[in-house]
Amino acid sequence: MVALTYTVAFEGVEARQVEVQCAISPGMPAFSIVGLPDKAVSEARERVRAALTAMAIALP
């Protein structure tokens, strides 16, 4: 299943629309973040993992 939603990213005082896609498939629980080629990607991965932990969703 593919889910699609939109959010915004601020660039200075301007807001840019960002499309977020999520694909769910059977198998081992895991997630991947792709996009920005900088440190923000690895930091986002830790924020997602922390959010899942706060919601009591455990990943191996």
Summary of the structure (lengths in Angstrom):
residues: 60
radius of gyration: 13.6
end to end distance: 21.8
largest distance: 41.7
contacts: 91
relative contact order: 0.17
helix: 27%
strand: 33%
